[in-house]
Amino acid sequence: MQYRWTVFFVFRFMRPQEIIAKKRDHHSLSSEEIGVFIDGVTNGEWADYQITALVMAMFINGLDQAEQDELTRAMIYSGKTLDLSDVGRPVVDKHSTGGVGDKTSLIIAPAAAACGLAVPMISGRGLGHTGGTLDKLESIPGFSVGLSTARFKELLIKNGYAMAGQTGEIAPADKKLYALRDATATVPYIPLIVASIMSKKLAEDLDALVLDVKTGTGAFMQKYEDSVKLAAALVRTGEAFGVKTQAVVSDMNQPLGKFVGNSLEVYECIKILRGEIEPGMEPTLELSIELIAEMLQLGGVADSADKAKVLVRQVLDSGAALAKFRENVEAQEGDPRVCDDPEMLVDRSLLRLPVKAASPGYISAVDAFALGRAICDIGGGRVKAEDNVDHAVGYASAVKIGDEVRAGEAIGVVYCRTETQFESISEKLRNAYKISEVSPETTKLIRATV
């Protein structure tokens, strides 16, 4: 015991320069050294330039499996962890790596709760070309995402799900590290992505976790092979920490569903929950059902995919999922009238201007990244974390890959404040669509299950 505490004491006073130099010189870091690093991130003892120096060394020289696990563990315990052992239901969450028009959480949480799961969704804000669940929720008048840990758990027990932002109590090291990684171009490295995602999710005291790993032009991991590797790494980490984990690799080579933009995406989800599905919304429903079914199986509510999907259809068709959504909106101080009149989410003062096809043919590819960034450019998302968001603006997809179009036909509609805004992005949006003379092969929405 005396030796252990002596080692602990020695490592806690190791200088940052020594740890940075060790990783710079291609050596593996010990669990104690990683612990010193994360403690320094959390308590402010390490300067930003020291943190970024070590992260860059990790990015360039790599982390082995033991280092990745220790980094995840240290980040989990950099703050408080939830105790959800008494909620009375299987605790199962879903996480997406983010995409354009990716809005499934707003359907998944209430539907999964209506099926008997407890879903503790701690979500983030949009940054770059992807939207954030918190921004979508805040487009509902009055909706509060700033829940204390106690209130979050109270709603989870009472309603079956709660949706809130990451507080300073849950994995605080990740919040600091992610901001610095984003500023120093060290985000796209699998071990760091795994530690970031899983530290937040494993702090939730989950029984099971389903991951939606995106692949394609609108995903952070654009190459399919890289997305599969990330999915496998996330699953392995979840299982190593005692959480049943499954990942779906889903296509993000075009926007998911019909709408892109915060209020418009909430509108789409409520229309689906109401059973009023408009053309173009079907992929949002399809992916939601697939992910909920995975959650129900891992949570022990259903023993097969077919039975799980029947349960999901039942809570959607009966209105039970919509009722759960209404409960949550009311509990989190939002205006429940959006459930009865989703049209109130669509700003009537906006201009609706079409983007037209430049030539006839078939939609053969979509640059979803360019499309997402174009909507950010007119205020629908953030370029920097401190940017304000215009929740109302957005885009409606009129076509999907494989559709035939005529020259001059609308391929989408921009919801914007001024014609100047439209003119600033219309060419970018038009160029995001590739039109060919030959009908292309289409890709399945669900690419793989890991």
KAURHU-V41900 format. One record per pair of residues at least 12 apart in sequence whose C-alpha atoms are under 7 Angstrom apart, sorted by the first residue. I is the first residue (numbers start at 0). J is the second residue. Records with the same first field share a line. If there is no record, write none. Layout:
I = J / J
This chain:
10 = 31 / 32 / 35
11 = 35
15 = 49
18 = 32
19 = 52 / 53
22 = 56 / 57
23 = 56
25 = 60
28 = 66
30 = 69
33 = 69 / 70
34 = 73
37 = 73 / 74 / 172
38 = 77
40 = 172
41 = 77 / 171 / 172
51 = 179
55 = 185
58 = 185 / 188
62 = 190
67 = 190 / 194
70 = 194
71 = 194 / 197 / 198
72 = 198
74 = 170 / 172 / 173 / 198
75 = 170 / 198 / 199 / 201 / 202
76 = 170
77 = 170 / 171 / 172
78 = 168 / 169 / 170 / 171
79 = 168 / 169
80 = 169 / 202 / 203
81 = 202 / 203 / 204
82 = 204
83 = 204
86 = 156
88 = 115 / 116 / 117
89 = 116 / 117 / 206 / 298
90 = 116 / 117 / 118 / 205 / 206 / 207
91 = 116 / 117 / 118 / 205 / 206 / 207 / 208 / 294 / 298
92 = 118 / 119 / 120 / 207 / 208 / 209
93 = 208 / 209 / 210
94 = 209 / 210 / 211
95 = 210 / 211 / 212
96 = 211 / 212 / 213
97 = 129 / 213 / 218
98 = 129 / 213 / 217 / 218 / 251
99 = 128 / 129 / 130 / 217 / 254 / 255 / 259 / 367 / 371
100 = 254 / 255 / 256 / 258 / 259 / 264
101 = 255
102 = 264
103 = 283 / 287
105 = 268
106 = 268 / 272 / 287
107 = 287 / 291
108 = 160
109 = 160 / 320 / 323 / 324
110 = 311 / 314 / 315 / 320
111 = 291
112 = 159 / 160
113 = 314 / 319 / 320 / 323
114 = 310 / 314
116 = 159
117 = 155 / 159 / 160
118 = 159 / 160 / 161
119 = 155 / 160 / 161 / 162
120 = 161 / 162 / 163
121 = 162 / 163 / 164 / 165
122 = 162 / 163 / 164 / 165
123 = 164 / 165
125 = 380 / 381
126 = 380 / 381 / 382 / 383 / 384
127 = 372 / 380 / 381 / 382
128 = 368 / 371 / 372 / 375
129 = 371
130 = 380
133 = 164
134 = 261
135 = 261 / 262 / 265
138 = 261 / 262 / 390
139 = 333 / 334
140 = 333 / 334
141 = 332 / 333 / 334
142 = 328 / 331 / 332 / 333
143 = 331 / 332 / 333
144 = 162 / 163 / 164
145 = 163 / 164
146 = 163
158 = 326 / 327
161 = 327
169 = 199 / 202
170 = 198 / 199
173 = 195
189 = 229
193 = 232 / 233
205 = 242
206 = 242 / 243
207 = 242 / 243 / 244 / 297 / 298
208 = 242 / 243 / 244 / 245
209 = 244 / 245 / 246 / 293 / 294
210 = 245 / 246 / 247
211 = 246 / 247 / 248 / 249
212 = 226 / 230 / 246 / 247 / 248 / 249
213 = 226 / 248 / 249 / 250 / 251
214 = 226 / 248 / 249 / 250 / 251
215 = 250 / 251 / 252
216 = 251 / 252 / 366 / 367 / 368
217 = 251 / 252 / 253 / 366 / 367 / 368
218 = 251
226 = 248
227 = 248
230 = 246 / 449
231 = 449
234 = 246
243 = 297
245 = 449
246 = 448 / 449
247 = 445 / 447 / 448 / 449
248 = 445 / 446 / 447 / 448
249 = 444 / 445 / 446
250 = 444 / 445 / 446
252 = 365 / 366 / 367
253 = 365 / 366 / 367
254 = 367
255 = 282 / 283
256 = 279 / 280 / 281 / 282 / 283
257 = 279 / 280 / 395 / 396
258 = 394 / 395 / 396
259 = 393 / 394 / 395
260 = 379 / 390 / 391 / 392 / 393 / 394
261 = 390 / 391
262 = 344 / 345 / 390 / 391
263 = 345 / 393
266 = 341 / 344
269 = 338 / 341
272 = 315 / 320 / 321
273 = 318 / 321
274 = 316
288 = 308 / 311
292 = 304 / 307 / 308
295 = 307
325 = 338
345 = 391
346 = 391
349 = 414 / 415 / 416
350 = 414 / 415 / 416 / 417
351 = 412 / 413 / 414 / 415
352 = 412 / 413 / 414
353 = 409 / 411 / 412 / 413
354 = 409 / 410 / 411 / 412 / 425 / 429
355 = 407 / 408 / 409 / 410 / 429
356 = 405 / 406 / 407 / 408 / 409 / 410 / 429
357 = 406 / 407
358 = 405 / 406
359 = 404 / 405 / 406
360 = 403 / 404 / 405 / 434 / 435 / 436
361 = 401 / 402 / 403 / 404 / 434 / 435 / 436 / 437 / 438
362 = 399 / 400 / 401 / 402 / 403 / 432 / 433 / 434 / 435
363 = 400 / 401 / 433 / 434 / 435 / 439
364 = 400 / 432 / 433
365 = 431 / 432 / 433
366 = 431 / 432
369 = 431
370 = 428 / 431
373 = 424 / 427
374 = 393
377 = 420
379 = 392 / 393
392 = 414 / 415
393 = 413 / 414 / 415
394 = 411 / 412 / 413 / 414
395 = 411 / 412 / 413
396 = 410 / 411 / 412
397 = 409 / 410 / 411
398 = 410
400 = 441
401 = 438 / 439 / 441
